[in-house]
Amino acid sequence: MTKFPSDAKNSTGGGGDAAARADAVRQHVLAYAALRWAIVPCRGKKAGKGWDRATVEAADTVAGKWSVWAADRNVAIVAGKSQLAIVDIDGDEGERELQRVLNGTSLPDTPTARTGRGRHLYFADARGDLAPRVGKGDATGLDLRAGASYVVAPPSVHENGATYIWETAPWDVAPPPLPEPLRRHFTATSTTTAAHTSELVIGEGSRRDTLFKLAASLRHKGLIEPEILAAISAVNEQRCRPPLDVAELEHLARDVGDRYEAGEELGHEPGEPLRLEVLTARELCELPDPPATDQLLGPLVVRSQRVVLGAHTGEGKSTKCLQIIRAVLTGEPFLDWQGTGTPRALFIDAEQGLRSIKRRLREARLADSDLLDFVRVPDGLALDQNPRHVDAVSELLEHGNYGIVALDPLYKLHAGDSNEERAATDLMRTLDAWRERHQFALLLPTHCRKPMVGSTAFTIHDLFGSTAYLRGAEVVLGLQRKSDGYARLHFLKDRDGDLPIGTTVGLLFDREHGYRIDPSDGEPKKKDVALAMLESDPAVTDEELIDATGVTQRTVQRYRREFEEHLGTPLEEPAQ
């Protein structure tokens, strides 16, 4: 039997206890599932791409998904899939327009939610013949969300801090049909937005800019991409000479959707001068710090930050990344840091063959994981040139709810020259926009300029490609293989200053355990001890060297030869 929220009108959803909010979200989504409503997660008012493909799901499926999403997502209800028509009343202007349309007709009892700026009235649309109508006529405060549209629902939190609450809950009152005055109002064709636009022709040279401004203003009013596309398509058909093609309109609507959140204050009208927000130093320092939970693996891996890991071919970049991902997903330790058990991860591999990938997944003990999504694109990606590639990755990120994303290797993510500054900068802008928008940690394994030989100093300048790859990175690491089963991890950059920059740590490696800190790291090395003794007393005996280092006589002889090469002259035969 479904347990409906006991006090829907006052269920917590905003500030205060995060656990109480998550519990309220879980209660509500299970109640919506029992009502056979299609629900999707959203950040603020923005649902991810593919929300229009949402379906009514069983309670256990909903419970599983929202066990992850409840902590930090709002709840949205897809109108058409839920057989609903939802009247969106925005403030006093919307209330006045509602009374004008009703013209004395009383509203029936219907589920009613209090929003951040007004009300949502839920009506039934069993026939499914209604379409969304937003910004209709001269009044912009009364809209209809039906068909391919959605509304944010209780117990979500509005951008102004208010919590969406039920004044009349849908488990107390079933949604009635849309009253006839409202149906006539929203289905009338003579007063659509397109018909109320000026009849002036929009000629070549100003079509895209004009439609972009219109799209941005509609986005500011809370419209979503399909609604924006429908609106600008109508204006394009009626006023643009010649009209833009459909592909350009789709790209324009998608561009506005990517740039701005639904209902976001734009800060300036497109095409007008930018107004910058100025804070004093005191005001800036009074802003809340990012939550400590942003750390996924101590200061090494943090949400919305970029981590670049450089190493030569075959020296363990991919293996180390998979170990990091395992620690983050499972909550296990890695090196000196503890993972947090982040829900999901994505690994896009643009280089390795299937056999190599399977071996590395088994070595990282991830072969049976359903928390890691893996994408193989052995021909690489052109995120700097190909919009289809950008859209494909963007869609993955919209749906995945990933806490950590690895793109391996960096040089195969674009088609341009890795050393060309502009191409590298544009690529990083795309990647950085994604990580900021979706709040995932970004791992970027990259190659080095040349093979690392012996104990040659390893610096940040050894990493291959443009410096644009490193400038915006919060953390830069170098992995240097010294011998079979032994490597050194170099801490090359940490913008927050929490890592030991300029130092290295010795790592042991085997296929069963992966990388782990060398417990003897920091102790004097046997070879260093022997060479120091030889430098102090070239006549030191083999027995004394063996006693001090614990190595064999054969190894002692090798140390002597290396010391001779260093001096350039042979040593005298030591006394035995």
C-alpha positions as CSV (number, residue, x, y, z in Angstrom):
1,M,0.0,0.0,0.0
2,T,1.4,3.4,-1.0
3,K,2.3,5.7,1.9
4,F,1.4,9.2,0.9
5,P,3.3,12.2,2.5
6,S,1.5,12.7,5.8
7,D,1.7,16.5,5.8
8,A,2.2,17.4,2.2
9,K,1.4,21.1,2.8
10,N,4.3,21.5,5.2
11,S,6.8,18.8,4.1
12,T,10.3,20.2,4.2
13,G,12.0,20.7,0.9
14,G,14.1,23.8,1.3
15,G,16.7,24.9,3.7
16,G,17.4,23.2,6.9
17,D,18.2,19.5,7.4
18,A,19.4,17.9,4.2
19,A,18.4,14.4,5.3
20,A,14.8,15.6,6.0
21,R,14.7,17.2,2.6
22,A,15.9,14.0,0.9
23,D,13.4,12.0,2.8
24,A,10.6,14.4,1.7
25,V,11.6,14.0,-1.9
26,R,11.6,10.2,-1.7
27,Q,8.1,10.2,-0.2
28,H,6.7,12.5,-2.8
29,V,8.2,10.7,-5.8
30,L,6.8,7.4,-4.6
31,A,3.4,9.1,-4.2
32,Y,3.6,10.4,-7.7
33,A,4.5,7.0,-9.0
34,A,1.4,5.6,-7.3
35,L,-0.6,8.2,-9.2
36,R,0.9,7.0,-12.5
37,W,2.7,10.2,-13.1
38,A,5.9,10.4,-15.1
39,I,8.6,12.2,-13.1
40,V,12.2,13.4,-13.9
41,P,14.9,15.0,-11.9
42,C,16.0,18.5,-12.5
43,R,18.6,21.1,-11.3
44,G,16.7,24.2,-10.4
45,K,14.0,24.3,-13.2
46,K,16.1,22.5,-15.8
47,A,15.5,18.8,-16.6
48,G,18.2,16.9,-18.5
49,K,18.1,16.2,-22.2
50,G,15.7,13.3,-22.9
51,W,13.2,14.2,-20.3
52,D,10.5,14.1,-23.0
53,R,11.2,10.3,-23.3
54,A,10.3,9.8,-19.6
55,T,7.7,7.1,-18.9
56,V,5.5,6.1,-15.9
57,E,7.7,3.8,-13.9
58,A,7.1,1.2,-11.1
59,A,7.6,2.2,-7.5
60,D,10.7,0.0,-7.0
61,T,12.3,1.6,-10.1
62,V,11.5,5.1,-8.9
63,A,12.8,4.2,-5.4
64,G,16.1,3.0,-6.8
65,K,16.7,6.1,-9.0
66,W,15.7,8.6,-6.4
67,S,17.8,7.0,-3.7
68,V,20.6,8.8,-5.6
69,W,18.8,11.9,-6.8
70,A,16.9,12.9,-3.7
71,A,19.8,14.6,-2.0
72,D,20.3,17.4,-4.6
73,R,17.6,17.3,-7.3
74,N,14.3,18.9,-7.8
75,V,11.3,16.9,-8.9
76,A,9.5,17.6,-12.3
77,I,6.3,16.1,-13.6
78,V,6.0,15.5,-17.3
79,A,2.5,16.7,-18.2
80,G,1.6,14.7,-21.3
81,K,3.0,11.4,-20.1
82,S,1.0,11.9,-16.8
83,Q,-2.2,12.8,-18.7
84,L,-2.2,16.2,-17.0
85,A,-2.8,19.8,-18.1
86,I,-1.3,22.2,-15.6
87,V,-2.2,25.8,-15.4
88,D,0.8,27.9,-14.4
89,I,-0.2,31.1,-12.7
90,D,2.7,33.6,-12.2
91,G,2.1,36.2,-9.5
92,D,-0.6,38.8,-9.3
93,E,-0.6,39.3,-13.1
94,G,-1.4,35.7,-13.6
95,E,-4.2,35.7,-11.0
96,R,-5.8,38.7,-12.7
97,E,-5.6,37.0,-16.1
98,L,-7.1,33.8,-14.7
99,Q,-10.1,35.7,-13.3
100,R,-10.5,37.5,-16.7
101,V,-10.6,34.2,-18.6
102,L,-12.9,32.5,-16.1
103,N,-15.3,35.5,-16.3
104,G,-17.3,34.4,-13.3
105,T,-17.0,30.7,-13.7
106,S,-15.9,28.9,-10.5
107,L,-13.0,26.6,-10.5
108,P,-13.6,23.0,-9.3
109,D,-11.6,21.5,-6.5
110,T,-8.3,20.5,-8.0
111,P,-4.8,19.7,-6.9
112,T,-3.0,23.0,-6.3
113,A,0.7,23.6,-5.6
114,R,2.2,26.8,-4.3
115,T,5.3,27.7,-6.3
116,G,8.1,30.2,-5.9
117,R,6.1,33.0,-7.6
118,G,2.5,31.7,-7.9
119,R,0.4,28.6,-8.2
120,H,0.1,25.4,-10.4
121,L,-3.5,24.1,-10.9
122,Y,-3.5,20.4,-12.0
123,F,-6.2,19.2,-14.4
124,A,-6.8,16.0,-16.2
125,D,-6.0,15.7,-19.9
126,A,-7.1,12.1,-20.6
127,R,-7.6,12.8,-24.3
128,G,-4.0,14.1,-24.7
129,D,-5.1,16.7,-27.2
130,L,-3.7,19.8,-25.4
131,A,-0.4,21.4,-26.2
132,P,1.8,23.7,-24.1
133,R,0.9,27.4,-24.4
134,V,3.3,29.8,-22.8
135,G,3.5,33.6,-23.1
136,K,0.1,33.6,-24.8
137,G,-1.4,36.9,-25.9
138,D,-0.6,40.2,-24.1
139,A,-0.6,38.5,-20.6
140,T,2.4,36.5,-19.8
141,G,1.3,35.4,-16.3
142,L,-1.0,32.6,-17.3
143,D,0.4,29.6,-19.1
144,L,-0.5,26.0,-19.8
145,R,1.9,23.1,-19.4
146,A,0.5,20.1,-21.3
147,G,1.8,17.6,-23.8
148,A,5.5,17.8,-24.3
149,S,6.2,20.0,-21.3
150,Y,6.8,19.7,-17.5
151,V,6.4,21.6,-14.3
152,V,8.6,21.6,-11.2
153,A,6.6,20.0,-8.3
154,P,6.7,19.8,-4.5
155,P,8.8,19.4,-2.5
156,S,11.3,21.1,-4.9
157,V,13.1,24.3,-4.0
158,H,12.6,27.5,-6.1
159,E,15.6,29.6,-7.1
160,N,14.4,32.3,-4.6
161,G,14.6,29.8,-1.7
162,A,10.9,29.1,-1.4
163,T,9.7,25.5,-1.2
164,Y,7.0,24.1,-3.6
165,I,4.2,22.8,-1.4
166,W,0.7,21.3,-1.9
167,E,-2.2,23.4,-0.9
168,T,-4.5,20.7,-2.1
169,A,-2.7,17.4,-2.7
170,P,-3.4,15.1,-5.6
171,W,-3.9,12.1,-3.3
172,D,-6.7,14.1,-1.6
173,V,-8.4,15.4,-4.7
174,A,-8.3,13.8,-8.1
175,P,-7.6,16.2,-11.0
176,P,-10.8,17.2,-12.8
177,P,-11.0,18.0,-16.5
178,L,-9.8,21.5,-17.6
179,P,-12.7,23.9,-17.3
180,E,-14.2,25.0,-20.6
181,P,-13.2,28.7,-20.4
182,L,-9.6,27.7,-19.8
183,R,-9.7,25.1,-22.6
184,R,-11.1,27.7,-25.1
185,H,-8.5,30.2,-24.0
186,F,-5.6,27.9,-24.5
187,T,-6.7,26.4,-27.7
188,A,-7.7,29.6,-29.5
189,T,-5.5,30.3,-32.5
190,S,-6.2,33.9,-33.2
191,T,-4.2,35.2,-30.3
192,T,-1.0,33.1,-30.3
193,T,2.3,34.6,-29.5
194,A,3.3,34.5,-33.2
195,A,0.1,36.4,-34.2
196,H,0.9,39.1,-31.7
197,T,4.4,39.8,-33.1
198,S,5.0,42.7,-35.4
199,E,4.4,42.0,-39.0
200,L,7.7,43.7,-40.0
201,V,9.8,41.5,-42.1
202,I,13.1,40.2,-40.6
203,G,15.6,40.2,-43.4
204,E,18.9,38.4,-43.9
205,G,21.6,39.7,-41.6
206,S,19.4,40.1,-38.6
207,R,17.4,36.9,-38.6
208,R,19.6,34.9,-36.2
209,D,20.2,37.7,-33.8
210,T,16.5,38.6,-33.6
211,L,15.5,35.0,-33.0
212,F,18.3,34.5,-30.4
213,K,17.0,37.5,-28.5
214,L,13.5,36.1,-28.6
215,A,14.7,32.7,-27.5
216,A,16.7,34.1,-24.6
217,S,13.8,36.2,-23.4
218,L,11.5,33.1,-23.5
219,R,14.2,31.1,-21.6
220,H,14.2,33.8,-19.0
221,K,10.5,33.4,-18.5
222,G,11.0,29.7,-17.8
223,L,10.3,28.1,-21.2
224,I,12.1,24.8,-22.0
225,E,13.8,24.0,-25.3
226,P,10.8,22.4,-27.2
227,E,8.6,25.4,-26.3
228,I,11.3,27.8,-27.3
229,L,11.8,26.0,-30.6
230,A,8.0,26.1,-31.3
231,A,7.9,29.8,-30.6
232,I,10.8,30.9,-32.7
233,S,9.7,28.5,-35.5
234,A,6.4,30.4,-35.8
235,V,8.1,33.8,-35.9
236,N,10.7,32.4,-38.4
237,E,7.9,31.1,-40.7
238,Q,5.8,34.3,-40.6
239,R,8.4,37.0,-40.6
240,C,11.9,35.9,-41.7
241,R,12.6,36.4,-45.4
242,P,13.9,33.9,-46.3
243,P,13.3,31.7,-43.2
244,L,16.2,30.0,-41.5
245,D,16.3,26.2,-42.0
246,V,15.1,23.8,-39.3
247,A,18.6,22.7,-38.3
248,E,19.6,26.3,-37.5
249,L,16.5,26.8,-35.4
250,E,17.1,23.6,-33.4
251,H,20.7,24.6,-32.8
252,L,19.6,28.1,-31.7
253,A,17.1,26.7,-29.2
254,R,19.7,24.2,-27.9
255,D,22.3,27.0,-27.6
256,V,20.0,29.1,-25.4
257,G,19.1,26.1,-23.4
258,D,22.8,25.3,-22.8
259,R,23.7,28.9,-21.9
260,Y,20.9,29.7,-19.5
261,E,18.9,27.9,-16.9
262,A,15.1,28.1,-17.3
263,G,13.9,31.3,-15.5
264,E,17.5,32.4,-15.0
265,E,18.1,36.2,-14.7
266,L,20.1,36.9,-17.8
267,G,21.9,39.8,-16.3
268,H,21.8,41.6,-19.6
269,E,19.7,41.5,-22.8
270,P,21.5,39.6,-25.6
271,G,23.3,42.1,-27.8
272,E,23.4,44.7,-25.0
273,P,26.5,45.7,-23.0
274,L,27.4,43.2,-20.2
275,R,26.8,44.3,-16.7
276,L,29.3,42.8,-14.2
277,E,28.4,42.1,-10.6
278,V,30.8,43.8,-8.2
279,L,31.4,42.5,-4.7
280,T,33.7,43.9,-2.0
281,A,36.4,41.6,-0.7
282,R,34.3,41.3,2.6
283,E,31.1,40.4,0.7
284,L,33.0,37.8,-1.4
285,C,34.5,36.2,1.7
286,E,31.1,36.1,3.4
287,L,29.8,33.9,0.5
288,P,29.3,30.2,1.7
289,D,32.1,27.9,0.9
290,P,31.5,24.8,-1.3
291,P,30.3,21.9,0.8
292,A,33.0,19.5,2.0
293,T,31.1,16.7,0.3
294,D,32.4,18.0,-3.0
295,Q,35.6,16.1,-2.2
296,L,35.3,12.7,-3.9
297,L,38.8,11.4,-3.0
298,G,40.2,14.0,-0.5
299,P,41.7,17.0,-2.2
300,L,42.9,14.9,-5.1
301,V,39.5,14.6,-6.8
302,V,36.8,17.2,-6.2
303,R,33.5,17.8,-7.9
304,S,33.6,20.3,-10.8
305,Q,37.4,20.4,-10.8
306,R,39.8,19.3,-13.6
307,V,42.5,16.8,-12.9
308,V,45.2,16.2,-15.5
309,L,47.4,13.1,-15.2
310,G,50.5,13.0,-17.4
311,A,52.6,9.9,-18.2
312,H,54.4,8.3,-21.1
313,T,52.7,5.7,-23.2
314,G,52.3,2.4,-21.4
315,E,53.2,3.8,-18.0
316,G,49.9,3.4,-16.2
317,K,47.7,6.5,-16.9
318,S,44.5,4.5,-17.6
319,T,45.2,2.0,-14.8
320,K,45.6,4.8,-12.3
321,C,42.4,6.6,-13.5
322,L,40.4,3.4,-13.1
323,Q,41.8,2.9,-9.6
324,I,40.8,6.4,-8.7
325,I,37.3,5.8,-10.1
326,R,36.9,2.6,-8.1
327,A,37.8,4.3,-4.9
328,V,35.4,7.1,-5.6
329,L,32.5,4.7,-6.5
330,T,33.0,2.2,-3.7
331,G,34.2,4.4,-0.9
332,E,37.5,2.5,-0.6
333,P,40.8,4.2,0.2
334,F,43.3,5.0,-2.5
335,L,46.8,6.0,-1.5
336,D,46.3,8.5,1.4
337,W,42.7,9.4,0.6
338,Q,39.3,7.8,1.3
339,G,36.6,7.6,-1.5
340,T,33.1,8.9,-0.7
341,G,31.0,6.4,-2.6
342,T,29.8,8.7,-5.4
343,P,26.8,7.2,-7.3
344,R,28.1,6.9,-10.9
345,A,31.1,7.3,-13.2
346,L,31.7,7.6,-16.9
347,F,34.9,6.6,-18.8
348,I,35.2,7.5,-22.5
349,D,38.1,5.7,-24.1
350,A,39.3,7.0,-27.4
351,E,42.4,4.9,-27.8
352,Q,42.6,1.3,-26.4
353,G,41.4,-1.9,-28.0
354,L,38.8,-4.1,-26.4
355,R,41.2,-6.7,-25.0
356,S,43.2,-4.0,-23.2
357,I,40.1,-2.3,-21.8
358,K,38.8,-5.6,-20.4
359,R,42.1,-6.5,-18.8
360,R,42.4,-3.1,-17.1
361,L,38.8,-3.2,-15.9
362,R,39.5,-6.7,-14.4
363,E,42.7,-5.5,-12.8
364,A,40.8,-2.5,-11.2
365,R,38.2,-4.9,-10.0
366,L,35.5,-3.0,-11.9
367,A,34.5,-5.8,-14.4
368,D,31.2,-6.5,-12.5
369,S,30.4,-2.8,-11.8
370,D,27.1,-1.4,-12.9
371,L,28.1,2.0,-11.5
372,L,30.7,2.7,-14.2
373,D,29.5,3.5,-17.7
374,F,32.1,2.8,-20.4
375,V,32.1,4.3,-23.9
376,R,34.5,3.2,-26.6
377,V,35.3,5.5,-29.5
378,P,38.6,4.1,-30.9
379,D,38.6,6.6,-33.8
380,G,38.6,9.5,-31.3
381,L,36.3,12.5,-31.0
382,A,36.3,15.9,-32.6
383,L,34.8,18.0,-29.8
384,D,36.5,21.1,-31.3
385,Q,34.9,20.8,-34.7
386,N,32.0,18.3,-34.9
387,P,28.7,19.5,-33.3
388,R,27.3,15.9,-33.5
389,H,30.2,14.7,-31.3
390,V,29.5,17.5,-28.8
391,D,25.8,16.8,-28.7
392,A,26.4,13.0,-28.2
393,V,28.6,13.6,-25.2
394,S,26.4,16.3,-23.9
395,E,23.4,14.0,-23.9
396,L,25.3,11.3,-22.0
397,L,26.2,13.8,-19.3
398,E,22.6,15.1,-19.1
399,H,21.3,11.7,-18.3
400,G,24.1,10.1,-16.3
401,N,24.2,11.9,-13.0
402,Y,27.9,11.2,-12.9
403,G,30.1,12.3,-10.1
404,I,33.4,11.6,-12.0
405,V,34.1,11.5,-15.7
406,A,37.3,10.4,-17.4
407,L,38.2,11.2,-21.0
408,D,41.2,9.2,-22.2
409,P,43.5,10.3,-23.8
410,L,43.3,14.1,-24.0
411,Y,44.9,14.4,-27.5
412,K,42.2,12.2,-29.1
413,L,39.3,14.4,-28.0
414,H,39.8,16.9,-30.8
415,A,40.8,16.9,-34.5
416,G,43.1,19.9,-34.3
417,D,46.8,20.3,-33.4
418,S,47.4,19.6,-29.7
419,N,49.9,22.4,-29.6
420,E,47.6,25.0,-31.2
421,E,46.5,27.4,-28.4
422,R,43.1,28.5,-29.8
423,A,41.9,24.9,-30.5
424,A,43.0,23.7,-27.1
425,T,41.4,26.7,-25.4
426,D,38.0,26.1,-27.2
427,L,38.1,22.4,-26.2
428,M,38.8,23.2,-22.6
429,R,35.9,25.7,-22.6
430,T,33.5,23.0,-23.7
431,L,34.8,20.5,-21.1
432,D,34.9,23.1,-18.3
433,A,31.3,24.1,-19.1
434,W,30.2,20.5,-18.8
435,R,31.9,19.9,-15.5
436,E,30.6,23.1,-14.0
437,R,27.1,22.5,-15.2
438,H,26.9,18.9,-14.1
439,Q,29.2,19.1,-11.1
440,F,31.4,16.2,-11.9
441,A,35.1,15.8,-11.4
442,L,36.9,15.6,-14.8
443,L,39.9,13.3,-15.2
444,L,42.1,13.9,-18.2
445,P,45.0,11.5,-18.8
446,T,47.5,13.0,-21.2
447,H,50.8,11.9,-22.8
448,C,54.2,13.3,-22.2
449,R,56.5,15.0,-24.7
450,K,59.3,12.5,-24.5
451,P,60.1,9.3,-22.8
452,M,61.3,9.7,-19.2
453,V,64.7,8.1,-18.7
454,G,65.9,6.9,-15.3
455,S,65.8,9.6,-12.6
456,T,65.6,12.5,-15.0
457,A,63.7,15.4,-13.4
458,F,60.0,15.4,-14.2
459,T,58.2,18.7,-14.5
460,I,54.9,20.1,-15.6
461,H,56.5,21.2,-18.9
462,D,57.0,17.5,-19.8
463,L,53.2,17.1,-20.5
464,F,52.4,17.1,-24.2
465,G,50.3,19.8,-25.9
466,S,49.2,23.3,-25.3
467,T,49.5,24.9,-21.9
468,A,45.8,25.6,-22.2
469,Y,45.2,22.1,-21.0
470,L,47.0,22.9,-17.7
471,R,46.1,26.5,-17.0
472,G,42.6,25.9,-16.0
473,A,43.3,22.6,-14.3
474,E,43.0,22.6,-10.5
475,V,45.2,19.5,-10.1
476,V,48.1,18.3,-12.3
477,L,49.9,15.0,-11.6
478,G,52.7,13.2,-13.3
479,L,53.2,9.4,-13.2
480,Q,56.8,8.2,-13.9
481,R,57.7,4.6,-14.2
482,K,61.1,3.9,-12.7
483,S,61.2,0.1,-13.0
484,D,58.9,-2.9,-13.3
485,G,56.5,-2.7,-10.4
486,Y,57.7,0.8,-9.2
487,A,56.7,4.3,-10.2
488,R,56.8,7.8,-8.7
489,L,53.7,10.1,-8.5
490,H,54.6,13.8,-8.9
491,F,52.4,16.5,-7.5
492,L,52.9,19.3,-10.1
493,K,50.0,21.7,-9.4
494,D,47.2,22.2,-6.9
495,R,45.3,25.4,-7.1
496,D,43.8,25.0,-3.6
497,G,47.2,24.3,-2.0
498,D,46.0,21.1,-0.2
499,L,48.5,18.7,-2.0
500,P,52.3,18.5,-1.4
501,I,53.3,20.4,-4.6
502,G,56.9,19.8,-5.7
503,T,57.1,16.4,-3.9
504,T,56.8,12.8,-5.1
505,V,55.7,9.6,-3.6
506,G,56.9,6.1,-4.4
507,L,54.3,3.7,-5.7
508,L,54.4,-0.1,-5.8
509,F,52.4,-1.8,-8.5
510,D,51.2,-5.3,-9.3
511,R,48.2,-6.6,-11.2
512,E,46.5,-7.9,-8.2
513,H,46.6,-4.8,-6.0
514,G,47.2,-2.0,-8.5
515,Y,49.1,1.1,-7.3
516,R,49.8,1.5,-3.6
517,I,52.2,3.6,-1.6
518,D,55.7,2.2,-1.1
519,P,55.9,1.7,2.7
520,S,59.6,2.3,2.6
521,D,59.3,5.5,0.6
522,G,61.2,8.3,2.3
523,E,63.8,6.0,3.8
524,P,67.4,6.2,2.3
525,K,67.7,3.9,-0.7
526,K,70.2,1.2,-0.7
527,K,72.0,2.5,-3.8
528,D,72.1,6.0,-2.3
529,V,73.6,4.7,0.9
530,A,76.3,2.7,-1.0
531,L,77.2,5.7,-3.2
532,A,77.4,8.0,-0.2
533,M,79.8,5.6,1.5
534,L,82.0,5.3,-1.6
535,E,82.1,9.1,-1.9
536,S,83.1,9.4,1.7
537,D,85.7,6.7,1.6
538,P,86.6,5.2,-1.8
539,A,88.5,2.5,0.0
540,V,85.5,1.1,1.8
541,T,85.3,-2.7,1.6
542,D,82.7,-4.8,-0.1
543,E,81.9,-6.4,3.3
544,E,81.2,-3.0,4.8
545,L,78.9,-2.0,1.9
546,I,77.0,-5.4,2.1
547,D,76.6,-4.9,5.9
548,A,75.2,-1.3,5.4
549,T,72.8,-2.1,2.5
550,G,72.0,-5.8,2.7
551,V,72.6,-6.3,-1.0
552,T,74.6,-9.0,-2.7
553,Q,78.3,-8.7,-3.6
554,R,77.3,-8.6,-7.3
555,T,75.1,-5.6,-6.6
556,V,77.9,-3.9,-4.7
557,Q,80.2,-4.3,-7.7
558,R,77.6,-2.7,-9.9
559,Y,77.4,0.3,-7.5
560,R,81.2,0.6,-7.7
561,R,81.1,0.7,-11.5
562,E,78.5,3.4,-11.5
563,F,80.5,5.4,-9.0
564,E,83.6,5.0,-11.2
565,E,81.6,6.2,-14.2
566,H,80.5,9.2,-12.2
567,L,84.1,10.1,-11.2
568,G,85.5,9.3,-14.6
569,T,88.5,7.3,-13.1
570,P,88.7,3.8,-11.7
571,L,88.8,3.2,-8.0
572,E,91.8,1.6,-6.4
573,E,91.2,-2.1,-5.5
574,P,89.6,-2.0,-2.1
575,A,91.1,-4.0,0.8
576,Q,89.4,-7.2,1.5
